[in-house]
């Protein structure tokens, strides 16, 4: 073999090893904290091989927003694998040892933690959730470190595609027109309906969440609403384009059917079926063919512009509610609030005739309606509605914020008895209601 050929082969071998090493060490990160976090992360570095059984070191740095001196604290990393019902690995440590302030006034920080990666049990797609709390159980930081064991399975020279997004357009490919590409090459997606795959935003909700692979309820398309026989039903899908408005992920059912993420046969008294039909198309239709289908708006590409199927010009367009068209508003006008009790309002029906509607409530993580005077709104007991957030952020949240010393626990729940830490012990909680 000639010297040139040997050199070319050596360079090719080195390139393969370099590419494999680069791919195995790749990860993306995102903040899962709130504006109240004491440590605001702006940069994350990783050291080590992102392979099963390897120990990796994550270093996060940024600015501090301290409210009181740090006396003690703890950090925790829980690793979840897509397809598994619970975390597959948990690591904990002393925050005082992991945290280092980078200036005399403690305005910048660096946190360094190490943990071992678990073996693949299902999909090979992992999320390492890093959280830290101080002595008062105040949230110091929350980061999601996402990685996988699949990127190097089929790695070959000359057949390596770049991962991650390059522009906002990449993040729009799955129908999330509000998604955008972050500086770290990961898509920031519109929660709760969309989640990132790294290179785009993908619809992650489903009609019947199992609490494992899917945790948020929604209809994704018309087929989800029609599966039980309602062929006239359609879905207000969260997906959108440049020419359409995203929906709330709920079905619009035909007369005789009812439901939110699917349309089931409704056993309603005959006297109420006419009202049910009107309530399922409050304010017009989402699939319009002409401007007259859209009170106070116009038909654009088959959809009522800016008001979907909630358009109105007068109160009679909104059974069980009213048209919010006072002088402080600008068209297009929409029907106010929820119409879920329109049957009782319109017909003054006995309570027993509308039990199937009165008993329904929105569980944690689903969209809701509420007011300052009635924060529970349409949510189930033990929850409050984030009515002040624009859709799709108007979600039900548990009233009881678990405060487990080691940073574990389920977060906000609807029953304080559910505040259990990773060791099975009861935790303190803070009531938000």
C-alpha positions in Angstrom: 0.0 0.0 0.0 1.4 3.4 -0.9 2.1 6.1 1.6 -0.7 8.4 0.3 -3.2 5.5 0.6 -2.0 4.9 4.2 -2.3 8.5 5.1 -5.8 8.7 3.6 -6.9 5.6 5.6 -5.5 7.0 8.8 -7.3 10.3 8.3 -10.5 8.5 7.5 -10.2 6.4 10.7 -9.4 9.5 12.8 -12.5 11.2 11.3 -14.7 8.3 12.2 -13.5 8.3 15.9 -13.8 12.1 16.1 -17.4 12.0 14.8 -18.4 9.1 17.1 -16.9 10.9 20.1 -18.7 14.1 19.1 -22.0 12.4 18.7 -21.7 10.4 21.9 -21.1 13.6 23.9 -23.9 15.6 22.4 -26.9 16.8 24.4 -29.3 19.7 24.5 -30.6 21.6 27.5 -33.4 23.9 28.5 -34.5 25.7 31.6 -37.6 24.2 33.4 -37.5 26.8 36.1 -39.6 29.9 36.8 -38.9 33.6 37.1 -38.5 33.1 40.9 -35.4 30.8 40.5 -32.4 32.1 42.4 -29.9 30.9 39.7 -30.5 31.9 36.1 -28.6 29.6 33.8 -27.2 30.9 30.5 -24.6 28.3 29.7 -24.3 24.5 30.2 -21.2 22.4 29.5 -20.9 18.6 29.6 -17.9 16.4 30.1 -17.8 12.6 29.6 -19.3 10.1 27.3 -23.1 10.0 27.1 -23.2 6.2 27.0 -24.8 3.7 29.4 -22.8 3.3 32.6 -20.6 6.3 32.0 -20.2 9.1 34.5 -20.8 12.6 33.1 -20.2 16.0 34.6 -22.6 18.9 33.9 -21.5 22.5 34.6 -24.1 25.2 34.5 -23.3 28.9 34.8 -25.1 32.3 34.7 -26.4 35.1 36.9 -27.8 35.0 40.5 -30.9 36.5 41.9 -30.4 35.7 45.6 -33.1 36.8 48.2 -31.2 35.6 51.2 -27.8 34.2 52.1 -27.4 30.5 51.1 -26.8 28.4 54.3 -27.5 24.9 53.0 -29.1 23.1 50.1 -29.3 20.0 48.0 -29.3 19.1 44.3 -30.9 16.2 42.6 -30.8 14.6 39.2 -33.6 12.3 38.1 -33.2 10.6 34.8 -36.3 9.6 32.8 -36.4 7.5 29.7 -39.2 7.9 27.1 -41.4 4.7 27.3 -40.7 4.1 31.0 -43.3 4.9 33.7 -40.9 6.5 36.2 -37.4 7.7 36.6 -34.7 5.0 35.9 -31.9 6.7 38.0 -31.6 9.3 40.8 -28.6 11.1 42.1 -28.4 13.6 44.9 -25.7 15.9 46.4 -24.8 18.9 48.6 -25.5 22.2 46.9 -22.9 23.9 49.0 -20.2 21.7 47.5 -21.5 22.0 43.9 -22.1 25.7 43.8 -19.3 28.3 43.4 -19.8 32.0 43.1 -17.6 33.6 40.5 -17.3 37.2 41.9 -17.0 39.0 45.2 -20.6 40.2 45.2 -22.0 36.7 44.4 -23.8 38.0 41.2 -22.6 35.1 39.0 -22.3 31.4 39.6 -21.2 28.0 38.5 -22.8 24.7 39.5 -21.0 21.4 38.8 -22.6 18.0 39.4 -21.7 14.5 38.3 -23.9 11.4 37.9 -23.9 8.0 36.2 -26.0 7.3 33.2 -28.4 4.3 33.4 -28.8 1.5 30.8 -31.3 1.7 28.0 -34.5 0.0 28.8 -36.9 1.3 26.2 -36.5 4.1 23.6 -33.0 5.3 24.5 -34.2 8.9 24.6 -33.4 10.4 28.0 -34.1 13.5 30.0 -31.9 14.2 33.0 -33.8 16.7 35.2 -31.5 18.7 37.5 -33.1 20.7 40.4 -31.6 22.5 43.4 -33.2 23.9 46.5 -31.9 25.9 49.5 -32.5 25.6 53.3 -35.9 27.3 53.0 -36.9 24.8 50.2 -36.8 27.7 47.7 -36.2 26.7 44.1 -32.7 27.6 43.1 -32.6 26.1 39.6 -34.2 23.6 37.2 -32.6 22.2 34.0 -33.6 19.5 31.6 -30.6 17.8 30.0 -31.7 15.8 27.0 -29.6 13.1 25.3 -30.0 9.7 23.7 -28.1 6.5 23.0 -29.4 6.1 19.4 -27.4 8.8 17.6 -24.3 6.6 17.2 -26.1 3.3 16.4 -25.9 3.8 12.7 -23.1 6.4 12.5 -21.0 6.0 9.3 -18.6 8.3 7.5 -20.2 10.1 4.7 -23.7 9.5 6.1 -23.8 11.9 9.1 -26.6 14.4 9.3 -26.5 17.4 11.6 -28.9 17.4 14.5 -30.7 20.3 16.0 -32.5 23.2 14.5 -30.8 25.9 12.4 -33.7 28.4 12.1 -37.1 29.1 13.5 -38.6 27.5 10.3 -37.2 24.1 11.4 -39.2 24.3 14.6 -42.4 25.2 12.7 -42.4 21.9 10.7 -44.6 20.1 13.2 -47.3 22.8 13.3 -46.0 24.9 16.2 -45.8 28.3 14.6 -44.8 29.9 18.0 -41.7 27.6 18.3 -38.3 29.1 17.7 -34.7 27.9 17.5 -32.5 28.6 20.5 -28.8 29.4 20.4 -28.0 25.9 21.5 -29.6 24.4 18.5 -32.7 23.1 20.3 -36.3 24.1 19.6 -38.2 26.0 22.2 -41.8 24.7 21.8 -45.3 25.9 22.9 -46.2 23.9 26.0 -48.2 22.0 26.9 -49.2 20.7 23.5 -45.8 20.6 21.8 -42.4 19.2 22.9 -39.0 19.4 21.2 -37.3 16.6 19.3 -34.2 18.8 19.1 -34.7 19.6 15.4 -38.4 20.5 15.4 -41.5 20.9 17.6 -43.7 17.8 17.7 -47.3 17.5 18.9 -47.0 15.6 22.2 -50.6 15.6 23.5 -53.2 12.9 22.8 -56.9 12.2 23.4 -56.4 9.8 26.3 -53.1 10.4 28.3 -51.6 7.4 30.0 -49.4 9.5 32.3 -46.3 7.9 30.8 -45.6 8.6 27.1 -48.4 11.2 27.0 -49.5 13.4 29.9 -51.6 16.2 28.3 -55.0 15.7 26.7 -56.0 17.1 23.3 -57.5 16.1 20.0 -54.8 16.1 17.2 -57.0 16.0 14.2 -60.6 15.3 13.1 -60.1 11.6 13.2 -59.7 11.7 17.0 -63.1 13.4 17.4 -64.8 11.1 14.9 -63.5 7.7 16.3 -66.7 6.9 18.2 -69.1 7.6 15.3 -69.6 11.3 15.2 -68.7 11.8 11.5 -69.6 15.5 11.7 -67.2 16.3 14.5 -64.0 18.2 14.0 -60.9 19.1 16.0 -59.7 22.5 17.0 -56.1 21.2 16.5 -53.2 23.0 18.3 -51.4 22.7 15.0 -51.4 25.8 12.7 -49.9 27.3 9.6 -48.9 30.8 8.6 -52.5 31.3 7.5 -54.4 29.7 10.4 -54.9 30.1 14.1 -54.0 27.3 16.5 -56.9 25.7 18.3 -57.4 24.7 22.0 -57.1 21.0 21.3 -60.7 20.2 21.9 -63.4 18.6 19.7 -66.6 20.3 18.4 -69.2 17.6 18.5 -72.4 17.2 16.5 -75.9 17.1 18.2 -76.3 14.0 20.2 -72.5 13.7 21.0 -70.4 15.2 23.7 -66.8 15.3 24.8 -63.6 17.3 24.8 -60.9 15.2 23.1 -63.3 12.7 21.5 -67.0 12.8 20.8 -69.0 10.1 22.5 -72.7 9.4 22.1 -74.5 11.6 24.6 -77.6 10.3 26.4 -79.4 13.7 26.5 -83.1 14.3 26.9 -84.7 15.1 23.6 -85.6 18.6 24.8 -81.9 19.4 25.2 -80.5 18.1 21.9 -81.3 21.4 20.0 -79.4 23.3 22.6 -76.5 20.9 22.4 -76.4 21.4 18.7 -76.2 25.2 19.1 -73.6 25.0 21.9 -71.3 22.8 19.7 -71.0 25.7 17.2 -71.0 28.8 19.4 -70.5 31.9 17.5 -70.2 30.4 14.0 -68.1 27.7 12.4 -64.4 27.1 12.3 -64.6 25.5 8.8 -66.1 28.5 7.0 -66.9 28.9 3.3 -68.0 32.6 3.3 -67.6 35.7 5.3 -71.2 35.5 6.7 -70.2 32.3 8.5 -67.9 34.5 10.7 -69.8 37.2 12.7 -67.6 40.3 13.2 -64.8 38.7 11.2 -64.2 37.2 7.7 -63.5 33.8 6.2 -59.8 33.3 5.4 -58.5 30.0 4.0 -61.5 28.1 5.4 -61.1 29.5 9.0 -62.8 32.5 10.6 -60.0 35.0 11.0 -58.7 35.6 14.6 -61.8 34.2 16.3 -62.2 30.6 15.0 -65.6 29.3 16.0 -66.1 31.8 18.9 -67.0 34.7 16.6 -70.1 36.8 17.5 -71.7 40.2 17.1 -74.7 39.8 19.5 -75.6 37.8 22.6 -77.8 35.4 20.7 -74.7 34.1 19.0 -73.5 32.8 22.3 -76.0 30.3 24.0 -75.4 30.3 27.7 -72.9 33.2 27.6 -72.7 36.7 26.0 -70.9 38.5 23.2 -67.9 40.5 24.5 -68.5 43.5 22.2 -68.5 46.4 24.6 -66.9 49.8 23.6 -63.5 48.8 25.0 -63.2 45.9 22.6 -62.2 45.8 18.9 -63.5 43.3 16.4 -63.5 40.5 15.8 -65.7 39.9 18.9 -65.8 36.5 20.8 -68.2 34.8 23.2 -67.3 35.3 26.8 -66.2 32.4 29.0 -67.1 28.7 28.9 -70.4 27.4 27.5 -70.2 24.0 29.2 -73.4 24.7 31.3 -75.4 26.2 28.3 -77.9 23.4 28.6 -79.0 24.4 32.1 -79.0 28.1 31.3 -80.9 27.8 28.1 -83.5 25.2 29.1 -83.7 25.7 32.9 -83.5 21.9 33.0 -83.7 19.8 36.2 -80.2 19.1 37.6 -80.7 15.4 37.1 -81.0 15.9 33.3 -77.6 17.5 33.0 -75.6 15.4 35.4 -73.1 14.2 32.8 -72.1 17.8 32.1 -72.3 19.2 35.7 -70.1 16.4 37.0 -67.3 16.9 34.5 -64.3 18.9 35.5 -60.9 19.6 34.1 -58.0 17.6 35.7 -54.4 18.8 36.3 -52.7 19.8 33.0 -55.8 20.4 30.9 -57.1 23.7 29.7 -59.7 25.5 31.9 -61.7 28.6 32.5 -61.9 30.7 35.7 -61.9 34.2 37.1 -60.2 36.1 39.9 -63.5 35.6 41.9 -63.6 31.9 41.0 -60.1 30.7 40.5 -61.2 27.0 40.6 -63.4 27.6 37.6 -63.8 24.5 35.5 -61.0 22.6 37.3 -61.5 19.6 39.6 -61.4 20.0 43.4 -58.0 20.8 44.7 -56.9 22.7 41.6 -56.9 26.3 40.5 -57.1 27.6 36.9 -54.3 29.7 35.4 -57.1 31.8 33.7 -54.7 34.7 33.5 -52.5 32.9 31.0 -53.3 33.1 27.3 -54.2 29.8 25.6 -52.7 27.2 25.6 -51.2 28.1 29.0 -54.6 28.4 30.8 -54.2 25.1 32.6 -55.4 23.5 35.8 -52.7 23.3 38.5 -52.7 21.6 41.8 -53.3 23.8 44.9 -50.6 22.0 47.0 -47.0 22.7 46.1 -44.9 19.8 47.6 -41.7 20.9 49.4 -39.6 17.8 49.9 -36.2 18.4 51.5 -34.2 16.4 49.0 -35.8 18.2 46.0 -37.9 15.1 45.0 -41.7 14.9 45.1 -44.4 15.3 42.5 -44.6 19.1 42.5 -48.0 20.7 42.5 -50.8 18.2 43.4 -54.5 18.3 44.1 -54.2 16.4 47.4 -51.5 17.1 50.1 -51.4 13.4 50.9 -49.7 12.9 47.5 -46.7 14.9 48.6 -44.3 11.9 49.0 -40.5 12.1 48.5 -38.2 9.6 46.7 -37.9 7.6 50.0 -41.6 7.2 50.4 -41.9 9.8 53.3 -44.5 12.5 53.6 -43.3 16.0 52.7 -44.4 19.5 53.7 -46.4 21.5 51.3 -47.5 25.0 50.6 -51.1 25.7 49.7 -51.6 28.0 46.7 -55.4 28.2 47.0 
